[in-house]
């Protein structure tokens, strides 16, 4: 297992992070996974043994049960790991039990601390954009949490580039703690964030945490162009996240060919491709059982050749869009032509 800096924090986190969205399976989250506590304990222990020191959850996952189960599974090993959770989603029927207002954040962080069984959260992330709460209010509330010691660092998830850029400007202007990470959907089958977000994060040293690296299981190679797949698979019941499936299955064909060369799975190749991307800090993996987890844990050991990476880059390349193609076109003659010596 390799370790990378978490944004500018100085913390080192494993390049694989165990996501806990599959724990408990309460309410809406039942389609994602339904692991009981004993399975969660086993998955967490196996991850720790493999060198994972980074665990991600959210208060909305199974209505808080995921946080409870992660806290129990970690037990006295809590101090040895980096725990990330999130705030924004609805946590009750009340008008203000949702969003990124100061009121909701202050209530939600105490609830998450109680459920996790800890007195601090390493990385506290907003789970998305809230059109009703000014970014200034949200960032001031998060800044107060860092200064109080309840939270050590803050991050964000599912923001557009302009959301993130504006938040960084506000933090700089008012001397507030800034977002150090962005958790975003990224997969070899869906490279959309490379257009605007990756250049922004690279410039501002924002860590990238990848969710749904297999595009909801599509990159596993278990589905066909006709939509057929395992009856127990998540995609069969919950077709998310949305992707261009015709492009995805063209990528899956190449993944399968490369996987056969290495005598491994298409899923492992898809994860290995992400780990080869310089912008990626950590890839969040989820598993319903030990077999899936073991396959994912082996991804860091798979080295793809330059030729294999080129094939994967070519088949998964994004269609050109403006202003990207204009920026590239205008950059061609930025340097003077080399002169020949007489």
C-alpha positions in Angstrom: 0.0 0.0 0.0 1.3 3.5 -0.9 0.4 6.6 1.0 -0.1 10.1 -0.3 -0.5 13.6 1.2 -4.1 14.6 2.0 -4.2 17.9 0.2 -1.9 20.4 2.1 -2.7 18.9 5.6 0.6 17.0 6.1 -1.5 13.8 6.8 -0.6 10.7 4.8 -3.5 8.5 3.7 -3.6 5.2 1.9 -4.2 5.2 -1.8 -7.2 3.1 -1.2 -9.9 4.2 1.2 -12.6 1.9 2.5 -16.1 3.3 2.0 -18.8 2.2 4.3 -22.0 3.0 2.3 -22.7 -0.7 2.2 -23.0 -1.0 6.0 -26.4 -1.7 7.5 -28.6 -1.1 4.5 -31.3 0.9 6.2 -34.1 2.7 4.2 -33.0 3.9 0.8 -29.5 2.5 1.3 -30.7 -1.1 1.3 -30.0 -1.3 -2.5 -26.4 -0.4 -1.9 -25.6 -3.1 0.7 -26.8 -4.7 3.9 -23.8 -5.8 5.8 -24.4 -6.5 9.4 -21.9 -5.5 12.1 -20.0 -8.8 12.0 -19.3 -8.4 8.3 -18.4 -4.8 8.7 -15.9 -5.8 11.5 -14.3 -8.3 9.1 -14.0 -5.9 6.2 -12.5 -3.2 8.4 -10.0 -5.6 9.9 -9.0 -7.0 6.5 -8.5 -3.4 5.2 -6.4 -2.5 8.2 -4.2 -5.6 7.7 -3.7 -4.6 4.0 -2.4 -1.1 5.1 -5.5 1.0 4.6 -5.6 3.8 7.2 -8.4 5.9 5.6 -12.2 5.3 6.1 -15.0 7.2 4.6 -18.7 7.4 5.7 -21.5 10.0 5.9 -24.3 10.8 8.3 -27.0 10.0 5.7 -25.7 6.5 5.0 -28.4 4.1 6.4 -29.7 7.0 8.5 -26.6 7.1 10.7 -26.1 3.4 11.1 -23.0 3.4 8.9 -21.3 5.8 11.2 -22.2 3.7 14.2 -21.0 0.5 12.7 -17.7 2.0 11.5 -17.0 3.4 15.0 -17.6 0.0 16.5 -15.5 -1.8 13.9 -12.6 0.5 14.5 -12.8 0.3 18.3 -9.4 1.1 20.0 -7.7 1.4 16.5 -9.5 4.7 15.9 -6.4 6.7 16.8 -4.4 4.9 14.0 -6.6 5.9 11.1 -8.1 8.9 9.3 -11.9 9.0 9.5 -13.9 11.1 7.1 -17.6 11.8 7.2 -20.1 14.2 5.7 -22.9 16.7 6.3 -25.7 18.1 4.2 -28.3 15.3 3.6 -31.6 15.2 5.3 -31.5 13.6 8.8 -35.1 14.0 9.8 -38.4 15.4 8.8 -37.9 18.9 10.2 -37.5 21.9 7.9 -34.0 22.5 9.1 -32.7 18.9 9.4 -30.9 19.2 6.1 -28.5 21.5 4.3 -25.4 23.5 5.2 -26.7 26.2 7.5 -24.8 26.9 10.6 -27.6 25.5 12.7 -27.7 22.2 10.8 -23.9 21.8 10.7 -23.5 22.4 14.5 -26.2 19.8 15.3 -25.0 17.3 12.7 -21.3 17.3 13.8 -22.3 16.4 17.4 -24.5 13.6 16.2 -21.8 12.2 14.0 -19.2 12.3 16.8 -21.7 10.5 19.1 -22.4 7.8 16.5 -18.7 7.3 15.6 -17.8 7.1 19.3 -15.0 9.6 18.9 -14.2 13.1 20.1 -12.9 14.4 16.7 -13.4 13.9 13.0 -10.3 14.0 10.9 -11.9 15.1 7.7 -15.4 16.7 7.8 -16.9 17.1 4.3 -19.9 18.9 2.9 -21.8 16.4 0.9 -22.7 18.8 -1.9 -23.8 22.3 -2.7 -26.6 24.0 -0.8 -28.3 26.7 -2.8 -30.0 28.2 0.3 -27.0 28.5 2.6 -24.4 31.2 1.7 -20.9 29.7 1.3 -19.6 32.3 3.8 -22.0 30.9 6.5 -21.0 27.3 5.8 -17.3 28.0 5.8 -17.4 30.1 9.0 -19.3 27.3 10.7 -16.7 24.7 9.5 -13.9 27.1 10.6 -15.3 27.2 14.1 -15.4 23.4 14.2 -11.7 23.2 13.3 -10.8 25.8 15.9 -12.9 24.0 18.5 -11.0 20.7 17.9 -14.1 18.8 16.9 -12.9 18.7 13.3 -9.3 18.7 12.2 -9.6 19.4 8.4 -12.5 20.1 6.1 -13.3 18.9 2.6 -16.1 19.0 0.1 -17.9 16.7 -2.3 -19.9 17.0 -5.5 -19.1 20.7 -6.2 -18.8 22.3 -9.5 -15.5 24.1 -10.3 -17.0 27.5 -9.7 -18.3 26.4 -6.3 -14.9 25.2 -5.3 -13.1 28.3 -6.7 -15.5 30.6 -4.9 -15.1 28.8 -1.6 -11.3 29.0 -1.8 -11.6 32.8 -2.5 -13.8 33.2 0.6 -11.5 31.2 2.8 -8.5 33.3 1.6 -10.3 36.6 2.0 -11.6 36.0 5.5 -8.7 33.8 6.8 -10.9 30.8 7.2 -9.8 27.1 7.0 -10.3 26.0 3.5 -11.4 22.8 1.8 -8.4 20.5 1.5 -10.1 17.8 -0.5 -12.8 17.2 -3.1 -14.6 13.9 -3.1 -15.9 13.3 -6.6 -17.2 10.8 -9.1 -14.3 9.7 -11.3 -13.9 6.6 -13.3 -12.2 5.5 -16.5 -15.7 5.3 -17.9 -16.6 8.8 -16.8 -13.8 11.3 -16.9 -15.9 14.5 -16.8 -14.1 16.2 -13.9 -10.9 16.3 -16.0 -12.4 19.3 -17.9 -12.5 21.9 -15.1 -12.0 20.4 -11.7 -8.7 18.5 -12.1 -6.9 21.6 -13.4 -8.3 23.7 -10.5 -7.4 21.0 -7.9 -3.9 20.6 -9.3 -3.3 24.4 -9.2 -4.6 24.8 -5.7 -3.2 21.5 -4.2 -6.6 20.1 -3.5 -6.7 16.3 -2.8 -9.0 14.2 -5.0 -10.9 11.4 -3.3 -12.7 9.2 -5.9 -16.1 7.8 -5.3 -17.7 5.1 -7.4 -14.5 4.3 -9.3 -16.2 1.3 -11.0 -19.2 3.5 -12.1 -21.6 1.6 -9.9 -20.2 -1.7 -11.0 -20.3 -1.1 -14.8 -16.5 -1.3 -15.1 -16.5 -4.8 -13.5 -17.2 -6.4 -16.9 -20.3 -8.2 -15.5 -22.8 -6.2 -17.6 -23.5 -6.3 -21.3 -24.4 -3.5 -23.8 -28.0 -4.9 -23.7 -28.2 -4.1 -20.0 -28.0 -7.7 -18.7 -26.1 -8.3 -15.5 -26.1 -10.2 -12.2 -29.5 -10.0 -10.5 -27.9 -9.2 -7.2 -25.7 -6.3 -8.6 -26.4 -2.8 -7.4 -26.7 -1.5 -10.9 -29.6 -3.9 -11.6 -31.7 -2.3 -8.8 -30.2 1.2 -8.8 -28.9 2.5 -12.1 -26.6 5.2 -10.8 -24.4 7.2 -11.4 -25.5 8.2 -14.9 -23.0 7.6 -17.7 -22.8 7.3 -21.4 -23.2 3.5 -21.5 -22.1 3.1 -25.1 -18.8 4.7 -24.4 -18.5 2.8 -21.1 -18.9 -0.6 -22.8 -16.2 0.4 -25.4 -13.9 1.0 -22.4 -15.0 -2.3 -20.7 -14.0 -4.2 -23.8 -10.4 -2.9 -23.6 -10.4 -3.4 -19.8 -11.2 -7.0 -20.4 -8.5 -7.5 -23.0 -5.9 -6.0 -20.7 -7.3 -8.0 -17.7 -6.8 -11.2 -19.6 -3.2 -10.3 -20.3 -2.6 -9.9 -16.6 -4.8 -12.9 -15.6 -6.9 -10.5 -13.4 -10.3 -8.8 -13.3 -11.5 -5.8 -15.3 -12.4 -4.1 -12.1 -8.8 -4.4 -10.9 -7.6 -2.9 -14.1 -10.1 0.0 -13.8 -8.9 0.7 -10.3 -5.2 0.5 -11.3 -5.8 3.0 -14.1 -7.2 5.5 -11.5 -4.2 4.9 -9.3 -1.9 5.9 -12.2 -3.6 9.3 -12.4 -1.5 12.0 -10.8 -4.5 14.0 -9.5 -5.8 11.1 -7.5 -5.1 11.1 -3.7 -7.2 8.1 -2.7 -9.7 5.8 -4.4 -12.8 4.9 -2.2 -13.6 1.2 -2.6 -16.7 -0.5 -1.3 -17.3 -4.2 -1.0 -20.2 -6.5 -0.1 -18.0 -9.4 0.7 -14.4 -10.6 1.2 -13.9 -11.7 -2.4 -14.7 -8.2 -3.7 -12.5 -6.5 -1.1 -9.6 -8.8 -1.8 -9.8 -8.1 -5.6 -9.9 -4.3 -4.9 -7.1 -4.5 -2.4 -4.9 -6.1 -5.1 -5.2 -3.1 -7.5 -2.2 -1.2 -6.2 0.0 -4.2 -7.1 -1.1 -4.1 -10.7 1.3 -2.0 -12.8 0.1 -1.1 -16.3 2.6 -0.5 -19.1 2.8 2.7 -21.0 1.2 1.0 -24.0 -1.7 -0.3 -21.9 -2.3 3.1 -20.3 -2.3 4.7 -23.8 -4.9 2.2 -25.0 -7.1 2.9 -22.0 -6.6 6.7 -22.3 -7.6 6.6 -26.0 -10.7 4.5 -25.7 -11.9 6.5 -22.7 -11.0 10.0 -23.9 -13.6 12.7 -23.5 -15.1 14.3 -26.6 -13.6 17.7 -27.2 -15.6 20.7 -25.8 -15.2 24.4 -25.8 -13.3 26.2 -24.3 -10.9 23.3 -23.8 -10.1 22.8 -27.5 -9.5 26.5 -27.9 -7.1 26.6 -24.9 -5.1 23.7 -26.3 -5.1 25.2 -29.8 -3.9 28.6 -28.7 -1.2 27.0 -26.5 0.5 25.5 -29.6 2.6 28.5 -30.6 3.1 30.0 -27.1 6.9 29.3 -27.4 8.9 30.7 -30.2 10.1 28.5 -33.0 13.7 27.2 -32.4 16.3 29.1 -34.3 19.0 27.4 -36.3 22.6 28.5 -35.7 24.5 29.9 -38.7 
